[in-house]
């Protein structure tokens, strides 16, 4: 198992890892314990900050459409739509999608322009755990808007072993 | 060259917003998995996608390991003139696939 700690909170898992690490004394530790690959909400905030910088993120305009309950975290339909006229003067420049509890907070970043006509994308993503998916839109006037969706995942992505 | 599926209208009215659906076959190995013997499986994903309408870039995406296998992506563009839309995926290990759509604008 590679992406473990499915139902534990981050703090609990970290404590478990500390004890496990102390007991392991090298050699016996599995790779999953050596690399705690988990993006915490704090890491997501850092990832968001790396995109928006000091700017304020307003709530609204962005709609994240994900089924509230998904059975298989390996492929989750995810659509993001931003309310914008998409004219040369007022359009969406970029849309970024982030997750809280995946090994990495980044999901997708797209660059758009007035030629898009409609600021709406859809794709399929992986989710390791029940979490909130955040989408941030960057407008041509320099403002940032965000929307989010809470998702419950029954079967996590990346649980299966590779042969 | 990997297989790609494209769904886009062949004809559109001038100025209409068209939806282009794309899917490319790719395993999208995250780089976060291990084999049963503990070896990390190296990352192998599609990292970039671009759509170019008659030579002008209209859409670009950066993909990360959190995108599911066989990346599916839809986007919109304004049908401005008759011509071609070139789609290009690039990724790890020199992965590259291109597709061309022809569109007639009336």
Boltz contact constraints between the chains, C-beta under 6 A:
constraints:
  - contact:
      token1: [A, 2]
      token2: [B, 33]
      max_distance: 6.0
  - contact:
      token1: [A, 2]
      token2: [B, 34]
      max_distance: 6.0
  - contact:
      token1: [A, 31]
      token2: [B, 34]
      max_distance: 6.0
  - contact:
      token1: [A, 31]
      token2: [B, 38]
      max_distance: 6.0
  - contact:
      token1: [A, 37]
      token2: [B, 32]
      max_distance: 6.0
  - contact:
      token1: [A, 75]
      token2: [B, 68]
      max_distance: 6.0
  - contact:
      token1: [A, 102]
      token2: [B, 66]
      max_distance: 6.0
  - contact:
      token1: [A, 103]
      token2: [B, 32]
      max_distance: 6.0
  - contact:
      token1: [A, 106]
      token2: [B, 64]
      max_distance: 6.0
  - contact:
      token1: [A, 107]
      token2: [B, 64]
      max_distance: 6.0
  - contact:
      token1: [A, 107]
      token2: [B, 66]
      max_distance: 6.0
  - contact:
      token1: [A, 108]
      token2: [B, 63]
      max_distance: 6.0
  - contact:
      token1: [A, 109]
      token2: [B, 62]
      max_distance: 6.0
  - contact:
      token1: [A, 110]
      token2: [B, 61]
      max_distance: 6.0
  - contact:
      token1: [A, 111]
      token2: [B, 60]
      max_distance: 6.0
  - contact:
      token1: [A, 115]
      token2: [B, 58]
      max_distance: 6.0
  - contact:
      token1: [A, 115]
      token2: [B, 77]
      max_distance: 6.0
  - contact:
      token1: [A, 115]
      token2: [B, 78]
      max_distance: 6.0
  - contact:
      token1: [A, 116]
      token2: [B, 76]
      max_distance: 6.0
  - contact:
      token1: [A, 116]
      token2: [B, 77]
      max_distance: 6.0
  - contact:
      token1: [A, 117]
      token2: [B, 17]
      max_distance: 6.0
  - contact:
      token1: [A, 117]
      token2: [B, 76]
      max_distance: 6.0
  - contact:
      token1: [A, 117]
      token2: [B, 78]
      max_distance: 6.0
  - contact:
      token1: [A, 118]
      token2: [B, 17]
      max_distance: 6.0
  - contact:
      token1: [A, 118]
      token2: [B, 76]
      max_distance: 6.0
  - contact:
      token1: [A, 120]
      token2: [B, 76]
      max_distance: 6.0
  - contact:
      token1: [A, 121]
      token2: [B, 75]
      max_distance: 6.0
  - contact:
      token1: [A, 122]
      token2: [B, 74]
      max_distance: 6.0
  - contact:
      token1: [A, 123]
      token2: [B, 72]
      max_distance: 6.0
  - contact:
      token1: [A, 123]
      token2: [B, 73]
      max_distance: 6.0
  - contact:
      token1: [A, 124]
      token2: [B, 68]
      max_distance: 6.0
  - contact:
      token1: [A, 124]
      token2: [B, 72]
      max_distance: 6.0
  - contact:
      token1: [A, 125]
      token2: [B, 66]
      max_distance: 6.0
  - contact:
      token1: [A, 125]
      token2: [B, 67]
      max_distance: 6.0
  - contact:
      token1: [A, 125]
      token2: [B, 68]
      max_distance: 6.0
  - contact:
      token1: [A, 126]
      token2: [B, 66]
      max_distance: 6.0
  - contact:
      token1: [A, 126]
      token2: [B, 68]
      max_distance: 6.0
  - contact:
      token1: [A, 158]
      token2: [B, 33]
      max_distance: 6.0
  - contact:
      token1: [A, 161]
      token2: [B, 36]
      max_distance: 6.0
  - contact:
      token1: [A, 162]
      token2: [B, 33]
      max_distance: 6.0
  - contact:
      token1: [A, 162]
      token2: [B, 35]
      max_distance: 6.0
  - contact:
      token1: [A, 162]
      token2: [B, 41]
      max_distance: 6.0
